[in-house]
Amino acid sequence: MCGIVGAASHQNIVEVLVEGLRRLEYRGYDSCGFAVINGDDAKHVIERARTTARVSELAEQGKDFKGTLGIAHTRWATHGKPDTQNAHPHISNELIAVVHNGIIENYEVLRTELKAAGYAFESETDTEVIAHLIHQQYVAGGQKSIADAVKAVLPKLHGAYAIGVIAQDNPSTLVGARVGSPLVIAIGEQENFLASDALALAGRAHSMMYLEEGDVAILKADSVEVVDQSGKLVEREHKPMPTQADSVDLGPYQHYMQKEIFEQPRAIGDTLANIVSFGPELFGANSDEWQAFDQILILACGTSYYSACVAKYWLEDIASIPTQVEIASEYRYRTTVPNPKALVVVVSQSGETADTLAALRHAKELGHRYTLAICNVASSAMVRETLWHFLTKAGAEIGVASTKAFTTQLLALYLLAVSLAKRSGKISPEKEKEKEKELLRELRHLPKALHAVLALEPQIIAWSDLFSKCENALFLGRGLHYPIALEGALKLKEISYIHAEAYPAGELKHGPLALVTDKMPVVTVAPNDVLLEKLKSNLQEVKARGGKLYVFADQDTEIVNSDGINVIRLPEHYGNLSPILHVVPLQLLAYHTACARGTDVDKPRNLAKSVTVE
């Protein structure tokens, strides 16, 4: 994961580095740090500040620092525990400073070689290897060009990385390079920058360009050069900088996660805005290409994977198109039977998820031509590398545990299912306009329906006090709502640190029932669908064994409060769109349970928002 920022300017850039880290803190918050050189000072030593606290503490440490050249980093720990010693930037012999996002897979071999050459290591990280290698090359080359030293070292590094490099005796030059991990160059007025994400520099620069695989960028205050992996000087397309994300002010909310849960009606409404019909145009496809695929393969990780699992039910039921869902981190490591006539759909909030990007590239190498990204970030690598895309309008999501991104992903996938149903004739041409109007009416009612579900928060808070005292929980769902149970269990795990599992309710008797006691709450998603009566039988199986049931039921399910069964009723049943509504109370339950346990809701331990390493 990790986030990096770098700057070359004629002005003091410490504040820019710190603010960039503040915006990138979602990528990792185990530690953070920056290193600067003051080009106006003849001695211009590398000054460094590091901390395992949050960026606000780093800002306090660095308030007296001054530098016109610098690099900064916020860390999600891979190699080495999260302590100050392992915090970036890493410095080699007071000459070279490096920040790094990614993993160097052959660092152990390189570390052994460098130790034999006399280099001493202060950290457990793979990154320190890069710093020493560049130092070795820089000194051997007569300290003429830090860019040449970086370029010479890159072929020795195996893995995925984005790096920023400065040299103490070259106070005007910042070098960036990337293989596998994203890196953007931002162009300002007599200052230039690099960062893992363009939003780190929104409002500071006027344009940007994305580095391509193997690119090396040489930044000075007044110039930017990009060299491709063949060593050729190249021009990369300039694009306008994204505007600063919508207000990150918490307003009346205690945490960003709570704010984002309550933003879901707005996010759904924004995603639906200007949609007046279903079809290929929603995804940027033309009619001919839209007819070319006959299967769906969805690749995703984490929460996005659960949205894909819901989509499988929709795509096969509504559109009658065979659909396979794969965990992206597993897909490319097994032998598959590719079907070039399958549409590959990748789902990611950030569009930079390393495993999903790698799976997409693998699928394309196998001959998959038709690719579609469902993503929340227009400028992401995933959007750039797919044939078609659909942008959700969730807005910036700061909380690590995804909420509004998930529900807008579900909406996008539902739109895909209906569009393909229209293609296949499942929506009859004679009734097409009438049916489309009906479906659009249902969709446009979603924000209002979500507001009604959010009004259940006080009842859910009452449940959360009990949940906060538990160490285990079981989640049940059936059919279309089994993936929603999975998502509910994931949310509880992520932010409250309570062990939670989810099962299809019909599988209780095949093992999980052995776990049921009066100390293990059983959360059940109970919509009024064709599986309701089967689900009721499963609830009785739990009750008969002394289990405590907590049921989110539709208004007309006839499941009532009784001894061992606690019920919160959703205001209405919403048919195929029910998963979008039923996941919201599960989000609120996880949130308020975490609050009751006193955990760091927005930044849960060991996690990060954007997973940019394998």
N, C-alpha and C positions, 0 to 999 in steps of 0.2 A: 504494500500500500504506500505509505509515506507520501509526503508532499515536499516539493522543493521550490525555492524561489531564488532568483539571482538578479543582480542589477549592476549596470555600468552607467555612471552619470557624472556630471560636473558638480552635483549637489550631494549633501548628506543623504544617504539612502537607508539609514537604519530604520526609520519609521516605515518606509515602504516594505522592507523585509519583514518586519514584525506584523504589519497589517496583512501582508500576503499570507503569512503563517496562520494568522487568526482565521482567515477565510478558508484555509486548507486544513484546519485542525481536524475536520471530519475524516481525513485520510489516515489518521493515526495520532495518538496523543500520549504515547508511552514516554516520550521526551521531546524536547525541541531545542534548537540552538541556531546561532548565526556566527559568521566570521566576516570581518570587514578589513579593508586596507584604506588608509587615508592617503590619497594621491597627492595631497597638498603638503604632506609631511615628508621630509627627506628620508626619515627613518622608516616610516610607514610599515611598521611591524603588523603581522596578522593579529588582530584582536578578536577574541572569541568569547562568547557567552553561551552557556548551556544549562539546562535544568530538566528535572523529571516532573516538575510542576507544569501548569498550563501556560499558554502563551502570555497571559497577563503578567505572570511572574518574570518571564523572559524580558518583557518590555521594561519592567522595573530595573532588572539587572543592566540593561543596555541603554538606559536613559542618558548616560554621559558619554557613550561611544559616538565616534564620528568616522564615517567612511564614504568614499565615492565609488567603491567597488566592493561587492559582497555577495555572499551566498547564505541561504538559510534552509532549515529542514525541520519538519515535524515527523516523528517516527512512529511507525508500527513495528514492533520488535520481531525480527526473524532470527538473526544470528546474534546471540548474546542477550542477556537479561536486560530489562528496561531500567538502566541506571545511568548516571551522568557520564561514567567512563565510556559507555557504549553509545552515547548520544553523538549525533553529527553536529557540525562538520568535524571530519577527522583531518589532522594535520601531520604531515611528514617533515620532520627535521626543520620545523619553523619556516619552511619554504613553500610547501604545497598544501592547499586546503581543498577538500572534496565533500560534496553532498551527493547522495545516491538514493534512488528509488529503484527497487528490484532485488534480484538475487543473483550472485555470482556463484555458479554451480561448482566451479573448479577452484574455489578459493583456498581449499586446504593444500592442494599441490603448490599453488602460487605462494602461499604463506610459508611453506617449508623452504622453497627456493629463496625467498627473500630473507628468511632467518639465516640461511647459509651465507647469504651475501652481506650479513651484518646488520640487518634492519631489526629494530626492537619494536614489539607490538604492545600497545597500551590497552587495546580493547579486544573483545571477542568477535568483532564484526567481520563480515566479508568486505565491507567498504574500506577498511584501513588498508587492505591489500591494494586497492586501486590507488590510494594516495601514495603508497611507497613505490609502486610500479611507475607512476608518473614521475615521481621524484628521481628515481633511478634513470629513467630515460631522459629527463630534462637536464640533469647534471651531465650525463654521458654525451648529450648533444651540444654541450657548451652553453646551456641556458639561453639559447637564442630565440626559441619559439615554443611557448607553452602549448600552442595549438598542435604543432608537429609532434610534441611529446605525447599528447593525448591520442592523436591519430595512430601513433606507433604502438601504443599500449592496447587499444581496443581489440585487435585480433586475438590477443591473449585471453580475453574475458569470455567465458562461456556462460550464457544465461540471458536474462532480460534485465535491462537497466536503462535509467535515464540519469545523467550525471551533470553536475556543475562544478567547475574547477577554476581556482585562482592561484596565482603565484605571487609571493611576497615581493619579488624584485621586478614584477611586471604589473604595476598598479592600475593599468588602463584596460586590461584584457580579461574578459570572462569567456570561458569555453564551455559549451554544452554539447552533449552527444546522447543519442538514444538508439537502443535496439530493443524492441519488444514493449517498452514502457513509454507512455505518452510524454511529449515535451513540446511546449508552445513557445514561440518567440514573440514578444510584444514590442512594438516600436512606439516610442514617445518623442517628445521634443527635446533633443539633445540629451537623450538617455534611452537606453534599451534594456530589455528584461527577458528572462526566461522563467518558466514556471510549469508545474505539472498540469495546471488547469488555468484557462484564460481568466476565469472569474477572480483569481488571486490578484489580478492587475487591472480589473475593470475600473474605469474612471481615471487611471493613471496613464494609459497608453491609448493611441488613436487607432492602431491597426495591429494585426497579428498574422502569423503564419505557422502552420504546423510542420514540424520536422518530420521527414519520412524515414523509413527504416535505414539505419546506418549513417544518417546525416551527422555531421559535426558543424556546429555553429560557432563563429568567432565574433563576440560582441564587444564593441567599444561604445563610448558615450555617443559618438557621432556616426557609427557605421555598424552594419551587420553583414557578415559573409557566411554563406552556407556551402559546405563541401559535401558531396555525396560519397557513398561508400567506395566508389571507384577513384576518388580523389579529384573529381571534376568540380569546378566552381559552378553552382547552379542557382537559379532563382525559384523560390517557392511562392505560391500564390498568396497574395496579401488579402486579408479579409478584415472587415470592420470588427473592432472589439465588441464582445457582448456587453450589453448594459449591465450595470450592477443589479444583482438579484433583488427581487422585491424585498421590502423592508424585513429585516431580521429582528426587529423589535418584538419582544415577547408579548407586549400588550398586557392583557389581563391574565395570561397563562403562566403557569409555574415552570413549565419546561417546553422546549421546542416540540417534543413528541406530542404533548397534549395539544399545542397549537396546530400541529400538522394533522392530527386526528380531526380536529374541528374545522380544518380547511377543506376537508374532503367534498362537501357539497359544492364549494367554489371550484375546486379542481375538476370535478366531474362536469360541471357546467361549462368551464372553459374548454375542456377537451371536446365537448359536444358542439361548441359554438361553430356556426357556419356549416354544419353538416345537415344537408337537406335530403340526401338519398344515400343508398348503399351501393358500393361498386369499386372497381379498380382504382378510380380517381382518388379515393381516400388514401391510397397507399402509393400514389405516384406511378401507377402502372397503366399501360395501354390495354385496350380490349383484347388484342391478339395474344400478347404475352400472358394475359390473365387466364387464357384458356389452355395454356401449355402444360401446366402441372396437374398431377392426378393424386398426389399424396402430400402430407404435411409432416415435416420433421421439426420439432421445436427443441432448441438448445437453451438452457438457462441454468442459473445457480441460485441457491438460497431461496429467499422470498419469491424471486422471479420464477423459479422452478415451480413453486406451488401455484402461481397464476397460470403457468403453462399446463399444469395438471388439470385445473378447472377447464381450460380451453379444450383439452382433448374431449371432454364430455360434450361441450358445445359443438365442436367441429364435426364430430361423428354423429351426433343426434340431430342438430339443426341443418348441417350442410351435407351429411352423408359422405364425408371425405375421410379416408383412412389417415389416422394421425398417430405419430409416435413422439413421445416426449423423452428426452435424454438429459441427464445431469451433464452439463458441459464439461466439468472437470474429469469425467470418466469417458466421455464419448471418443476422444481421439486416442485413447490408450487401449482400445479393443478393436478387433477386426469387425468391420461392419460390411453390409452389403449395400453399396450406394445405389440409389435410384436417381439418375440425372433428371427425371421428370418429377421429382419431389420438390416442393417449396420448402426451403430451410428458413425457419423463423427464429431469430435470436431476440431474447428479451433481457433488458438490463436497464436499471434506472439511470446509471451514469453513462452507459455506452462505452465504458473503459474496462469493464470486468475482464481480467486477464484470461481466465479460463474460458469464458464465453467467446472472446475474440479469437483465441487459439482454436477453439472448436469450429468457429465460422471459417477460419482460414483453412483448416483441415478439410472441412466439407467441400470448399471450393476446389481444393487440390484433388479431391476424389471425383470431381466432375459436376458438382452441383452448381448450376448456373443461376437458378432462381432463388434469390435471397431477399429477406425482408427483416428489417430491424424495427422493434418496438422499443422506444427509448424516450427518456425525458430531457435529453440534452442534444440540441440540434448540431452542436459543433463537435460531437464525439466521434471517435474512430469508427465505432460500429455503424453509425449513420453514413459515414464517408465510404465504408467498405462494402455496403450492401447495395443491391440493385434498386430496391424500394425501401421505403421507411414510413412509419407512422409516429409522429411526435405527440406524446402525451403532454398535457399542459398542467402538470402537477405544480410547477414552480420549484424553487430551490427547496430541497429537503435536507434539513440539518441534522435532525435526530438520526442516530445510527440505525435504529430499528425502523424499517420502512413501513409507512402507513398509507399516505396519500399516493405514493408512487405505485403501490400494490393495487389499490382500487382503480386507478386510471389505467394500469396495465390490463386488468380484467376487462374494463370497458373497451379498450382497443382490441383485445382478442375476441370479444363478443361482436364488435363491428366486423371483424374479419370473418367470423362464422356466418353472420347474416349475409355479408357480401358474397360469400361462396355458396350459400344456399340459393341466392338469387341467380348466380351463375349456373348452378346445376338444375334449375327449374323447380327446386323445392318450394320456392315462392312462385306460384303459377303466374304466367304472364298476364292472364285476364284479370287477376286480382292484385297485381303487383303494386299499383299506386295506392290502393286502399290498404294493403298490408303494410307497405312502407310507412304510411301515415300513422297507422296503429303502433308500429314498433317505435317510431320516432316519438310518439306521445308518451309511451312507456319510459323511454330513455330520458325524456325531458322532465319526467316526474321524479327521477332519481334524486336530484338535490333536495327536493321537498321531503321525500321519504327518508333520506339520510339525516336531515334535521330532526325528524321524529325519533329516529333511533338514538341520536346523540342525546336526546332529552331523557334517555334512560340512565344517564350517568349517575345520579344519586343512588339508584337501586344497586348499581354495579359497585359503587364505593362501599356499600354495606357488605357486599360479598368479599371485597378485597381484604378487609380486616382479618377474616378467617383464613383466606388463602395465604396471607403473609406469614402465618405461623406453620405452614406446611413445608415439607421438603420434597414432595413428589406430587404429581398430578397426572391424570389420564384424560385425554380428550377423545371424544367419539364423534363420528359423522358417518353418513352413508351417501353413496353415489356422488353427485355433483358437490356435496358438502364435505366429503372426506378430506379433500385438499384444504378446505377452510379449517377443519380441525387441526391439520398439520401446521397451518400457518398460526393458529392460536397457540399451539404448543411451543412453536418456535419463538413467538413474541414473549411468552412467559419465561422461557429459558434465557433469552437474550438479555433482558433487562432486570429480572428479579433474581436470577440465578437459581430458580427452583427447577429441579429435574422434572421434565414433562415429556410425555410420549403421546402420540396420536395413533389411533387405530380405526379401521372401518368397524363400525359397531358389530357387524356380523361375525367378526373375527374374535370377539371376546372369549368365546368358549374354546378357542384354539390356543390358549396360553395366557393372555393378559388378565383374565379373570382371577388368576392366582395372585395377582398383585392387590386386588381390591380388599380394603379394610375400611373401618370408619375413620381412619386417619389419612386416607388418600382421596381427595375430592375428584369426582368424575364429571368433567364438563362436557355437555352434549349439545350439538347443533341440531335443532329439531324443526325444520321447515315443514309446511304442509304439502308434501309431495307424495309420489307413488310409493315411497319406501317408509312412509310414516308408521304404518301399523307394524312393520317389521322392527322399526326402531323402538317402538313402545315395548315390544317383547324384550329387546336388549336391555332397556332400562329396568325392567322387572328382574332380569338376571342379576343386575348390579344391586338393586334394592334387597333382593332375597339373601344376599351375602353380606349385608350390613354396610354396603357402600353408601356414600353421601353424594347425591346427584345434584348438579347445578345445570339447569336446562335453559337454553335460549330457544324459546318456542314461538312459532307464529300464533297469531291471535286465535285462530280457529282449529287448533290441534287437539283441544280438549285434554291437554296435559295440565294438571292442576297441582298446586302446592299441597303436599301431604307429608307424613312422616318419612324423612329420608329423601324427599324430592323437593328441591327449591326451584322455582320457575320465575323467569323474567320473560314477559311477552313482548315480542316485536309488534309494532302497530298493524302491519299488514303482511300478506304473502305476496311475493313479487316474481313468482314463476322462475324462468330461466335466469333472471337477474338477481335472484335471491342471494347468491354468494357475495355480491357487492355489499349488501345490507348486513348479512350475518357475520361478516368478519369484523365489523366495527365494534360491537360489544366485546369481542375477544380482545381487540386492541385496548379498549378501555380497561378491561379486567387486568390485563398484563400491566398496563401503565399504573393503575392505582395500587396494585399489589406491590410493585416496585417502589412506589412512593412510601407505602407503609413500612417496607423493609429498609428504607433509607439508602437505596443504591443510587448511583449516578446514572439517571435515566437516559440522558442524551448521549452519554459517552460510556457505555458499559465496558467493564474490564475486558481486556484482551481482544477487543473488536475494533473495526474501523468501518467507515461508511463505504468507501470505494475500494474494492479488492483488486488491486492491480499487480499482485504477484500470484504465482501458482501456489 
